[in-house]
Each structure stands twice: as C-alpha cells, then as structure tokens.
Amino acid sequence: MKNNILIILALLASLSVNAQTHGDFSLEVGIPQNEFRQKRSDAAVGGKFSIYFPFQKNMPLFFGFGLGYMGFGSKTQYLHEDLNVYAGSVLIDQIPIDLRATTTNNLFHGYLALRYKFPGKVIQPYIEGQFGFNNFYTRTTIYDDTPNHMFTYNQSNNVINSSTSINSTTYNYGPEAGFIIPFGKGCSGLNVGVAYLWGGQAKYYNRDQIQYWTVSFSGSQGNWDPNNIDPETRSEEHTSELQSRFGISYAVFCLKKK
C-alpha cells in the first residue's frame, strides 16, 4: 500500500505543466453543519480573494492564502424624535431627529492552503487542504438621516457611532475540491469549488437573536447599550461549515508570457 502511494505521488509530480501564480475572486456561501446548524440554520453569503504560488515552474503544486467575508443576518431600525427648543417656557423651535440603526452579524476568515491542480486544457480539477481562522463579530452602527446630517462631524459620512457587541475568533481546517474551466487564451478560468471546514468553538449572535434588539433615545424609552446585552442570549458551539465557491481564477503574470 505504501509503495502504491509513493508511485502515485511520483506520477503526479512528474506531470509537466507551466504552473503560474494565480489569484481567485469568488462568491461564497457557507452552510452551517452539525451543532452549528442547530443554532444558525441560515446560510452566510459573501466573497473571498485568494492567491496561489507554485513551488516549481513545472509542478502543479501550489502554496496559497486567502481572506474572505460573509454576513449572516442583519436588522435595521428607524428612529424619529422631535427635539424641542425652549426659551424659558416658550417653545421657539422644533428640530426633527432621524436616525437609522443597523446591526449586522459578520464572519471574517482567512487561511493558508496547499493545492494540487491537475493539468488539462478543457478542465483542471484541483484538491487542497486548508488551515485558518474564523472571526465572528456583531456590530451596530448608528447613521444620521436628518437633513444635512447635522449630527455628524463629517458631512460626507453620516455615521454617528458604532459598537461591536461580540468578537470571537477560532480555528478552522479541512479539504476543498473543485475545478477550473480555462478561457481567454488560458489566462483566466471559471472556478467552482466546495470545502468542508471543521471549526473550533466560538461565541456569536445568530439572525433570530438580533431581531429582539431595540434601539431608543436616552430619555425616551430607555437607554440602549449593545455591550450590556444579556450574554445568555448568545450562542456558543463548534462552527463547522460547508462552503461553496463560484468565481474567476486569473494567472497573475499571464500577460508577460511571450
């Protein structure tokens, strides 16, 4: 058995191919698995960029790294209050205040990868192993929707303030398999892949949990502070995902070929 494996590896290494540095731009969808699926059944959607470097020019074995972002739930609330301006007991003006509060669940992830891409003119299958991290965070941002953005210092940016309610980082690892269909004289290709990534334990809020959050003005219906949310409402478990990717692969130095 050991000799057969060594023979297969030797044959793969001997395949002749003009291996080049290439980058991938992909849309990705993450579907929770196992215990992660019990608390977060909705899929996460986002994008990913990765780049791969060949070990040798004529060997289709690559080392790479990638970064990606996915969102998995959001809530937007619109608030209106009238600010009354008095001179003594006389109402002299009324200033409308319109705010928008957006809460988003976010997943930022990165990884290192080892990829083997099988040579081919019509289709190029590949397999790879990944090891990386997942960073889960929930962020609430308050926007000024009043005329002329009178409550923000920067008139071109209507953000008043923002706060991160939870920030939890863990590891992930697993295999990916897919294929690239070359086009454009072989410089580019359609890339389709699927990865199963085992994730470590992390704390996070899911889509349903943030729907119960409310934002109010201080003195109107109470104070709202995203850092004082009951921790019992958050989730915590292992974060395995099945991720599918669809995008474009591009040979970085293709235009320099003669």
C-alpha positions, 0 to 999 in steps of 0.5 A: 500500500505504501509503495502504491502511494509513493508511485502515485505521488511520483506520477503526479509530480512528474506531470509537466505543466507551466504552473503560474501564480494565480489569484481567485475572486469568488462568491461564497456561501457557507452552510452551517453543519452539525451543532452549528446548524442547530443554532444558525440554520441560515446560510452566510453569503459573501466573497473571498480573494485568494492567491496561489504560488507554485513551488516549481515552474513545472509542478502543479503544486501550489502554496496559497492564502486567502481572506474572505467575508460573509454576513449572516443576518442583519436588522435595521431600525428607524428612529424619529424624535422631535427635539424641542427648543425652549426659551424659558417656557416658550417653545421657539423651535422644533428640530426633527431627529432621524436616525437609522440603526443597523446591526449586522452579524459578520464572519471574517476568515482567512487561511493558508492552503496547499493545492494540487491542480491537475493539468488539462486544457478543457478542465483542471480539477484541483484538491487542497487542504486548508488551515485558518481562522474564523472571526465572528463579530456583531456590530451596530452602527448608528447613521444620521438621516436628518437633513444635512446630517447635522449630527455628524462631524463629517458631512460626507459620512453620516455615521454617528457611532458604532459598537461591536457587541461580540468578537470571537475568533477560532480555528478552522481546517479541512479539504476543498475540491473543485475545478477550473474551466480555462478561457481567454487564451488560458489566462483566466478560468471559471472556478467552482469549488466546495470545502468542508471546514471543521471549526473550533468553538466560538461565541456569536449572535445568530439572525433570530437573536438580533431581531429582539434588539431595540434601539431608543433615545436616552430619555425616551424609552430607555437607554440602549447599550449593545455591550450590556446585552444579556450574554445568555442570549448568545450562542456558543458551539463548534462552527463547522461549515460547508462552503461553496465557491463560484468565481474567476481564477486569473494567472497573475503574470499571464500577460508577460508570457511571450 
